[in-house]
């Protein structure tokens, strides 16, 4: 039952929260999310120590006439899934605690939908049945769609519609690919093992075009160039807690799906198109970094920064090098922590100054040392500074990209490296514009962080430092994982 709790706790909790009086919603949501976090820690212990009863699976008939089963699982090949579950379980209580002094309207609706999104995300990372994976993929999107529509900026409705159209179109392509592979299975099964067996036996010509049906769906979710245009607008207009869910967890669904469902099922297609995918990923890094450099809207700066980071993770996965895939797995978790901290700081600034324009900020260091220290540490982690959790994974990813078998591996590595240089430039410029300089009329009333904001940011900074000095906590997962063994 342990593995089923990942879905049941937020699902049942979200439904209960929707029915509660608004006054009780916030603390109920915090309690439910903390329970989910405890379950993730227990599962981590079971996974790393390989305790008796390690076989964490739930497999029952779901739609027998179609050969679909409600199949969830964590085994020795699922360290990435466990890392994503832990990230999912960690980010939500941090959001809820940090939000206590800035409550949204209709709190029960907000917190209920957030928990339902968490349940859908858990299903994506646990699904061992292709049809169940697709259903959870869509189920995670639906509450986020309503959250983005109900809470956010003045342009939230058209922006959310654009986001929905992009992701839904990609999902349909993925569904077509799933059905094509399903038809080739001997017993018409959606089981992961059946998909891997059938996919690998397909001729290269079939894998080459089915690859794009699946990859486009995943690329939209990440997103990488040229499927990224929904992202900056969505991040800018969504309420910051919703943006955190999108940026820290939902975009990782695309990367996770590449590792879980694309590379094992269509290996010849992945090998055939690895240079093209790497090229798109490197374009994402350079293009997004250059756009971030000229932005004055702090939300757009971080949005484009996220595109650049995801591009590097995707490129390292398609390097087909062990160290690159390991680094990407570690960075998916670490980036989720870092970007959560960055968005929390954005929310703090926006709530106090009622602006997203960095030209209207400045001098905050003289008014709020806690905020400034948090901003500097999180920003340095975001550019992969040594002794932060952003360094280890990034170093491994560049190592993998440089060792790639692609004939263009040096060119790819050099251009990806320019993204790091430009990233340092726009990040340091953002710190200077936001925190330093003279106090102006707009920032003169900036107040120090509240207790709950200090708790939320304190958890983020602790993780940044601890995982920077002691990455073994994540390495232990990878060393157990058979997928990441030489």
LOFI-493721 format. One record per residue (C-alpha): residue number from 0; residue in one letter; x negated, y negated, z. Coordinates in steps of 0.05 Angstrom, whole numbers, padded with zeros to 5 digits. Each point is the difference from the previous one (the first is absolute). Example, Ala and Ser with C-alpha at 12.3 -4.5 7.8 and 13.67 -1.06 7.14 Angstrom:
<kekols>
{0; a; {-00246; 00090; 00156}} {1; s; {-00027; -00069; -00013}} 
</kekols>
This chain:
<kekols>
{0; x; {00000; 00000; 00000}} {1; x; {-00059; -00047; 00009}} {2; x; {-00005; -00016; -00074}} {3; x; {00075; -00013; -00006}} {4; x; {-00004; -00052; 00055}} {5; x; {-00038; -00047; -00047}} {6; x; {00064; -00008; -00040}} {7; x; {00053; 00012; 00053}} {8; x; {-00025; -00051; 00052}} {9; x; {00003; -00062; -00045}} {10; x; {00060; 00026; -00039}} {11; x; {00044; 00012; 00060}} {12; x; {-00030; -00060; 00036}} {13; x; {00015; -00045; -00059}} {14; x; {00072; 00022; -00005}} {15; x; {00009; -00010; 00075}} {16; x; {-00032; -00069; -00003}} {17; x; {00047; -00021; -00056}} {18; x; {00059; 00015; 00046}} {19; x; {-00029; -00033; 00062}} {20; x; {00016; -00072; 00023}} {21; x; {-00052; -00047; -00029}} {22; x; {-00026; -00017; 00070}} {23; x; {-00025; 00071; 00011}} {24; x; {-00028; 00013; -00069}} {25; x; {-00072; -00026; 00008}} {26; x; {-00020; 00040; 00062}} {27; x; {00036; 00062; -00025}} {28; x; {-00040; -00004; -00065}} {29; x; {-00065; -00009; 00039}} {30; x; {00015; 00062; 00042}} {31; x; {00017; 00042; -00061}} {32; x; {-00062; -00022; -00037}} {33; x; {-00045; 00014; 00060}} {34; x; {00030; 00070; 00004}} {35; x; {-00017; 00010; -00073}} {36; x; {-00072; -00023; 00015}} {37; x; {-00006; 00051; 00057}} {38; x; {00022; 00055; -00048}} {39; x; {-00053; -00022; -00050}} {40; x; {-00054; 00003; 00054}} {41; x; {00022; 00069; 00020}} {42; x; {-00002; 00023; -00073}} {43; x; {-00070; -00030; -00008}} {44; x; {-00024; 00041; 00059}} {45; x; {00030; 00063; -00029}} {46; x; {-00029; -00013; -00068}} {47; x; {-00072; -00017; 00020}} {48; x; {-00007; 00053; 00054}} {49; x; {00036; 00053; -00040}} {50; x; {00040; 00022; 00061}} {51; x; {00040; 00064; 00001}} {52; x; {00066; -00010; -00037}} {53; x; {-00035; -00048; -00048}} {54; x; {00045; 00021; -00059}} {55; x; {00043; -00062; -00002}} {56; x; {00055; 00015; -00050}} {57; x; {00075; -00007; -00006}} {58; x; {00029; 00037; -00059}} {59; x; {00075; 00014; -00008}} {60; x; {00049; 00006; -00059}} {61; x; {00024; -00068; -00023}} {62; x; {00031; 00007; -00070}} {63; x; {-00005; 00074; -00015}} {64; x; {00032; -00005; -00069}} {65; x; {-00057; -00045; -00022}} {66; x; {-00055; 00036; 00037}} {67; x; {-00012; -00061; 00044}} {68; x; {-00020; 00009; 00072}} {69; x; {-00006; -00048; 00058}} {70; x; {-00074; 00015; 00006}} {71; x; {-00047; -00042; 00045}} {72; x; {-00071; 00018; 00017}} {73; x; {-00068; -00018; 00028}} {74; x; {-00057; 00048; -00011}} {75; x; {-00075; -00002; -00011}} {76; x; {00009; -00037; -00065}} {77; x; {00042; -00057; 00029}} {78; x; {-00047; -00045; 00038}} {79; x; {00020; -00059; -00044}} {80; x; {00074; 00014; 00015}} {81; x; {-00015; 00000; 00075}} {82; x; {-00039; -00065; -00005}} {83; x; {00059; -00032; -00036}} {84; x; {00048; 00027; 00053}} {85; x; {-00043; -00029; 00055}} {86; x; {-00004; -00067; -00036}} {87; x; {00076; 00002; -00009}} {88; x; {00009; 00015; 00074}} {89; x; {-00049; -00054; 00022}} {90; x; {00021; -00059; -00043}} {91; x; {00073; -00001; 00019}} {92; x; {-00008; -00009; 00076}} {93; x; {-00052; -00054; -00012}} {94; x; {00049; -00036; -00045}} {95; x; {00057; 00006; 00050}} {96; x; {-00042; -00023; 00060}} {97; x; {-00029; -00059; -00039}} {98; x; {00070; -00020; -00022}} {99; x; {00030; -00007; 00070}} {100; x; {-00007; -00075; 00003}} {101; x; {00026; -00011; -00071}} {102; x; {00064; 00040; -00004}} {103; x; {00035; 00007; -00068}} {104; x; {00075; -00009; -00009}} {105; x; {00043; 00062; 00007}} {106; x; {-00055; 00036; 00038}} {107; x; {00035; 00066; 00001}} {108; x; {00004; 00001; -00076}} {109; x; {-00073; -00022; -00007}} {110; x; {-00029; 00051; 00048}} {111; x; {00046; 00055; -00023}} {112; x; {-00021; -00009; -00073}} {113; x; {-00073; -00003; 00020}} {114; x; {00005; 00067; 00036}} {115; x; {00037; 00031; -00059}} {116; x; {-00057; -00023; -00045}} {117; x; {-00049; 00033; 00047}} {118; x; {00039; 00066; -00005}} {119; x; {-00002; -00003; -00076}} {120; x; {-00075; -00013; 00000}} {121; x; {-00012; 00059; 00047}} {122; x; {00038; 00044; -00048}} {123; x; {-00044; -00022; -00059}} {124; x; {-00064; 00020; 00037}} {125; x; {00027; 00067; 00025}} {126; x; {00040; 00026; -00060}} {127; x; {-00024; 00065; -00030}} {128; x; {00058; 00004; -00049}} {129; x; {-00001; -00045; -00062}} {130; x; {00074; -00017; 00002}} {131; x; {-00003; -00015; 00075}} {132; x; {-00061; -00044; -00014}} {133; x; {00040; -00039; -00053}} {134; x; {00060; -00008; 00047}} {135; x; {-00044; -00026; 00057}} {136; x; {-00036; -00046; -00050}} {137; x; {00066; -00032; -00016}} {138; x; {00026; 00003; 00071}} {139; x; {-00059; -00041; 00024}} {140; x; {00016; -00053; -00052}} {141; x; {00074; -00010; 00016}} {142; x; {-00006; -00030; 00070}} {143; x; {-00059; -00043; -00023}} {144; x; {00043; -00027; -00056}} {145; x; {00054; -00022; 00049}} {146; x; {-00052; -00028; 00048}} {147; x; {-00031; -00041; -00056}} {148; x; {00069; -00024; -00023}} {149; x; {00026; -00019; 00069}} {150; x; {-00063; -00030; 00031}} {151; x; {-00050; -00044; -00035}} {152; x; {-00010; -00063; -00041}} {153; x; {00048; -00038; -00046}} {154; x; {-00020; 00040; -00062}} {155; x; {00006; 00068; 00035}} {156; x; {00060; 00025; -00041}} {157; x; {-00030; -00005; -00071}} {158; x; {-00069; 00021; 00026}} {159; x; {00030; 00061; 00035}} {160; x; {00038; 00018; -00063}} {161; x; {-00064; -00002; -00040}} {162; x; {-00034; 00044; 00052}} {163; x; {00058; 00049; -00002}} {164; x; {00001; 00004; -00076}} {165; x; {-00075; 00012; -00004}} {166; x; {00000; 00055; 00052}} {167; x; {00064; 00033; -00023}} {168; x; {-00024; 00003; -00072}} {169; x; {-00064; 00032; 00023}} {170; x; {00039; 00050; 00042}} {171; x; {00040; 00021; -00060}} {172; x; {-00063; 00015; -00039}} {173; x; {-00025; 00041; 00059}} {174; x; {00066; 00038; 00002}} {175; x; {-00006; 00017; -00073}} {176; x; {-00070; 00028; 00012}} {177; x; {00024; 00040; 00060}} {178; x; {00057; 00031; -00041}} {179; x; {-00047; 00017; -00058}} {180; x; {-00047; 00037; 00046}} {181; x; {00059; 00032; 00038}} {182; x; {00027; 00029; -00065}} {183; x; {-00067; 00036; -00010}} {184; x; {-00001; 00034; 00068}} {185; x; {00018; 00075; -00006}} {186; x; {00055; -00003; 00053}} {187; x; {00019; -00074; -00009}} {188; x; {-00030; -00023; 00065}} {189; x; {-00020; -00069; 00025}} {190; x; {-00050; 00030; 00049}} {191; x; {-00068; -00034; 00001}} {192; x; {-00039; 00064; -00011}} {193; x; {00044; 00017; -00060}} {194; x; {-00012; -00069; -00029}} {195; x; {-00075; 00006; 00008}} {196; x; {-00001; 00069; -00032}} {197; x; {00043; -00020; -00059}} {198; x; {-00031; -00069; -00010}} {199; x; {-00070; 00028; -00003}} {200; x; {00021; 00053; -00051}} {201; x; {00028; -00052; -00048}} {202; x; {-00041; -00016; -00062}} {203; x; {-00040; -00064; 00001}} {204; x; {00046; -00032; -00052}} {205; x; {00060; 00007; 00047}} {206; x; {-00038; -00023; 00062}} {207; x; {-00026; -00061; -00037}} {208; x; {00069; -00031; -00011}} {209; x; {00035; 00026; 00062}} {210; x; {-00057; -00033; 00039}} {211; x; {00024; -00069; -00021}} {212; x; {00072; 00013; 00020}} {213; x; {-00023; 00013; 00071}} {214; x; {-00058; -00049; 00004}} {215; x; {00041; -00060; -00022}} {216; x; {00048; 00013; 00057}} {217; x; {-00057; 00003; 00049}} {218; x; {-00036; -00060; -00031}} {219; x; {00061; -00043; 00008}} {220; x; {00004; 00017; 00073}} {221; x; {-00074; -00013; 00014}} {222; x; {00000; -00047; -00042}} {223; x; {-00056; -00006; -00050}} {224; x; {-00006; -00040; -00064}} {225; x; {00043; -00009; -00041}} {226; x; {00056; 00026; 00045}} {227; x; {-00014; -00049; 00056}} {228; x; {00042; -00061; -00017}} {229; x; {00055; 00016; 00049}} {230; x; {-00047; 00000; 00060}} {231; x; {-00022; -00072; 00013}} {232; x; {00071; -00027; -00005}} {233; x; {00028; 00056; 00044}} {234; x; {-00054; -00011; 00053}} {235; x; {00011; -00076; -00001}} {236; x; {00076; 00002; 00005}} {237; x; {00011; 00059; 00047}} {238; x; {00002; -00009; 00075}} {239; x; {-00070; 00013; 00026}} {240; x; {00019; 00065; 00038}} {241; x; {00028; 00027; -00065}} {242; x; {-00063; -00022; -00037}} {243; x; {-00042; 00039; 00051}} {244; x; {00039; 00063; -00015}} {245; x; {-00008; -00011; -00075}} {246; x; {-00074; -00018; 00004}} {247; x; {-00026; 00046; 00055}} {248; x; {00040; 00063; -00015}} {249; x; {00044; 00001; -00062}} {250; x; {-00055; -00017; -00049}} {251; x; {-00039; 00059; 00028}} {252; x; {00056; 00045; -00024}} {253; x; {-00026; -00008; -00071}} {254; x; {-00072; 00018; 00019}} {255; x; {00024; 00058; 00043}} {256; x; {00043; 00026; -00057}} {257; x; {-00060; 00000; -00047}} {258; x; {-00039; 00044; 00048}} {259; x; {00057; 00045; 00020}} {260; x; {00042; 00007; -00063}} {261; x; {-00040; -00025; -00060}} {262; x; {-00071; 00025; 00005}} {263; x; {00015; 00072; 00023}} {264; x; {00058; 00009; -00049}} {265; x; {-00029; -00032; -00063}} {266; x; {-00076; 00006; 00007}} {267; x; {-00014; -00001; -00075}} {268; x; {00042; -00063; -00009}} {269; x; {-00036; -00034; 00057}} {270; x; {-00067; 00018; -00030}} {271; x; {00021; -00023; -00069}} {272; x; {00024; -00068; 00024}} {273; x; {-00048; -00014; 00058}} {274; x; {-00038; -00054; -00038}} {275; x; {00063; -00036; -00019}} {276; x; {00028; 00002; 00070}} {277; x; {-00066; -00024; 00029}} {278; x; {-00001; -00056; -00051}} {279; x; {00070; -00023; 00021}} {280; x; {-00022; 00005; 00073}} {281; x; {-00062; -00042; -00012}} {282; x; {00040; -00052; -00038}} {283; x; {00046; -00003; 00060}} {284; x; {-00059; -00013; 00046}} {285; x; {-00030; -00056; -00042}} {286; x; {00066; -00031; -00023}} {287; x; {00032; -00001; 00069}} {288; x; {-00063; -00026; 00033}} {289; x; {-00006; -00058; -00049}} {290; x; {00074; -00018; 00009}} {291; x; {-00008; 00002; 00076}} {292; x; {-00058; -00048; -00006}} {293; x; {00043; -00056; -00028}} {294; x; {00062; 00010; 00043}} {295; x; {00022; -00049; 00053}} {296; x; {00058; 00042; 00026}} {297; x; {-00027; 00044; 00056}} {298; x; {00050; 00056; -00014}} {299; x; {-00022; 00003; -00073}} {300; x; {-00073; 00001; 00020}} {301; x; {00011; 00062; 00042}} {302; x; {00046; 00031; -00052}} {303; x; {-00053; -00004; -00054}} {304; x; {-00052; 00024; 00049}} {305; x; {00042; 00062; 00011}} {306; x; {00004; 00013; -00075}} {307; x; {-00076; -00003; -00004}} {308; x; {-00009; 00049; 00058}} {309; x; {00050; 00049; -00028}} {310; x; {-00035; -00004; -00067}} {311; x; {-00065; 00022; 00032}} {312; x; {00034; 00058; 00036}} {313; x; {00031; 00024; -00065}} {314; x; {-00066; -00006; -00038}} {315; x; {-00037; 00040; 00053}} {316; x; {00053; 00055; -00001}} {317; x; {-00009; 00007; -00076}} {318; x; {-00075; 00002; 00008}} {319; x; {00011; 00075; 00013}} {320; x; {-00056; -00004; 00052}} {321; x; {00009; 00029; 00070}} {322; x; {-00027; -00060; 00036}} {323; x; {00043; -00047; -00041}} {324; x; {00063; 00038; 00017}} {325; x; {-00020; 00004; 00073}} {326; x; {-00013; -00075; 00001}} {327; x; {00067; -00015; -00032}} {328; x; {00036; 00043; 00051}} {329; x; {-00034; -00036; 00058}} {330; x; {00011; -00068; -00032}} {331; x; {00074; 00013; -00011}} {332; x; {00008; 00005; 00076}} {333; x; {-00048; -00056; 00017}} {334; x; {00029; -00048; -00052}} {335; x; {00069; 00012; 00030}} {336; x; {-00026; -00022; 00068}} {337; x; {-00038; -00061; -00027}} {338; x; {00056; -00025; -00045}} {339; x; {00050; 00007; 00057}} {340; x; {-00043; -00046; 00041}} {341; x; {-00007; -00050; -00057}} {342; x; {00075; -00003; -00011}} {343; x; {00014; -00007; 00075}} {344; x; {-00046; -00060; 00001}} {345; x; {00036; -00029; -00061}} {346; x; {00066; 00009; 00037}} {347; x; {-00028; -00037; 00060}} {348; x; {-00023; -00058; -00043}} {349; x; {00065; -00003; -00040}} {350; x; {00044; 00003; 00062}} {351; x; {-00037; -00058; 00033}} {352; x; {-00017; -00044; -00059}} {353; x; {00058; 00017; -00047}} {354; x; {-00046; 00001; -00060}} {355; x; {-00040; 00050; -00041}} {356; x; {-00045; -00053; -00032}} {357; x; {-00072; 00003; 00028}} {358; x; {-00009; -00073; -00020}} {359; x; {00049; -00019; 00055}} {360; x; {-00038; 00040; 00053}} {361; x; {-00067; -00012; 00035}} {362; x; {-00028; -00011; 00070}} {363; x; {00035; 00060; 00031}} {364; x; {-00065; 00024; 00031}} {365; x; {00003; -00060; 00048}} {366; x; {00070; 00018; 00021}} {367; x; {00002; 00076; 00001}} {368; x; {-00064; 00039; 00011}} {369; x; {00038; 00066; 00003}} {370; x; {00029; -00012; -00069}} {371; x; {-00067; -00021; -00029}} {372; x; {-00039; 00060; 00027}} {373; x; {00055; 00046; -00027}} {374; x; {-00002; -00034; -00068}} {375; x; {-00075; 00004; -00006}} {376; x; {-00006; 00073; 00021}} {377; x; {00058; 00023; -00043}} {378; x; {-00026; -00039; -00060}} {379; x; {-00070; 00027; 00007}} {380; x; {00029; 00070; 00002}} {381; x; {00040; -00016; -00062}} {382; x; {-00064; -00013; -00039}} {383; x; {-00034; 00062; 00027}} {384; x; {-00048; -00033; 00049}} {385; x; {-00047; 00046; 00037}} {386; x; {00023; 00026; 00068}} {387; x; {00073; -00007; -00019}} {388; x; {00045; 00056; -00023}} {389; x; {00001; -00029; -00071}} {390; x; {-00073; 00016; -00012}} {391; x; {-00005; 00075; 00004}} {392; x; {00053; 00018; -00051}} {393; x; {-00021; -00055; -00048}} {394; x; {-00073; 00024; 00002}} {395; x; {00022; 00071; -00015}} {396; x; {00046; -00023; -00057}} {397; x; {-00055; -00039; -00035}} {398; x; {-00046; 00060; 00009}} {399; x; {00051; 00045; -00033}} {400; x; {00013; -00049; -00056}} {401; x; {-00074; -00006; -00015}} {402; x; {-00009; 00076; -00001}} {403; x; {00060; 00010; -00046}} {404; x; {-00010; 00044; -00061}} {405; x; {00029; -00055; -00044}} {406; x; {-00050; -00028; -00051}} {407; x; {00022; -00069; 00021}} {408; x; {-00010; 00011; 00075}} {409; x; {-00053; -00054; 00007}} {410; x; {00043; -00052; -00036}} {411; x; {00060; 00019; 00043}} {412; x; {-00041; -00006; 00064}} {413; x; {-00029; -00068; -00019}} {414; x; {00067; -00031; -00016}} {415; x; {00033; 00030; 00061}} {416; x; {-00057; -00029; 00041}} {417; x; {00015; -00070; -00026}} {418; x; {00068; 00007; 00032}} {419; x; {-00034; 00007; 00068}} {420; x; {-00041; -00063; -00012}} {421; x; {00061; -00040; -00022}} {422; x; {00039; 00030; 00058}} {423; x; {-00050; -00027; 00049}} {424; x; {00006; -00068; -00033}} {425; x; {00076; -00007; 00004}} {426; x; {00003; 00032; 00069}} {427; x; {-00051; -00047; 00031}} {428; x; {00033; -00059; -00035}} {429; x; {00067; 00021; 00030}} {430; x; {-00031; 00004; 00070}} {431; x; {-00030; -00069; -00008}} {432; x; {00064; -00032; -00026}} {433; x; {00045; 00032; 00053}} {434; x; {-00041; -00001; 00063}} {435; x; {-00054; -00052; -00005}} {436; x; {-00005; -00074; -00018}} {437; x; {00040; -00055; 00033}} {438; x; {00067; 00009; 00033}} {439; x; {00054; -00034; -00041}} {440; x; {00071; -00021; 00013}} {441; x; {00027; 00067; -00023}} {442; x; {-00045; 00042; 00045}} {443; x; {-00004; -00045; 00062}} {444; x; {00056; 00039; 00035}} {445; x; {-00028; 00069; -00016}} {446; x; {00006; 00042; 00064}} {447; x; {-00042; 00058; 00026}} {448; x; {00023; 00071; -00014}} {449; x; {00056; 00027; 00044}} {450; x; {-00010; 00062; 00043}} {451; x; {00034; 00047; -00050}} {452; x; {-00040; -00030; -00058}} {453; x; {-00064; 00011; 00039}} {454; x; {00020; 00072; 00012}} {455; x; {00014; 00012; -00074}} {456; x; {-00064; -00033; -00024}} {457; x; {-00039; 00031; 00056}} {458; x; {00019; 00070; -00024}} {459; x; {-00021; -00019; -00071}} {460; x; {-00067; -00029; 00022}} {461; x; {-00014; 00060; 00045}} {462; x; {00011; 00048; -00059}} {463; x; {-00043; -00043; -00046}} {464; x; {-00059; 00002; 00049}} {465; x; {00007; 00072; 00025}} {466; x; {00008; 00029; -00070}} {467; x; {-00057; -00044; -00024}} {468; x; {-00048; 00026; 00052}} {469; x; {00029; 00071; 00005}} {470; x; {00030; 00022; -00067}} {471; x; {-00007; 00072; 00023}} {472; x; {00072; -00004; 00023}} {473; x; {00022; -00001; -00073}} {474; x; {-00059; 00042; -00025}} {475; x; {00023; 00057; 00044}} {476; x; {00064; 00005; -00041}} {477; x; {-00037; 00002; -00066}} {478; x; {-00050; 00052; 00023}} {479; x; {00058; 00047; 00018}} {480; x; {00034; -00013; -00067}} {481; x; {-00017; 00053; -00053}} {482; x; {00018; -00049; -00055}} {483; x; {-00059; -00044; 00019}} {484; x; {-00051; 00056; 00006}} {485; x; {-00056; 00007; -00052}} 
</kekols>
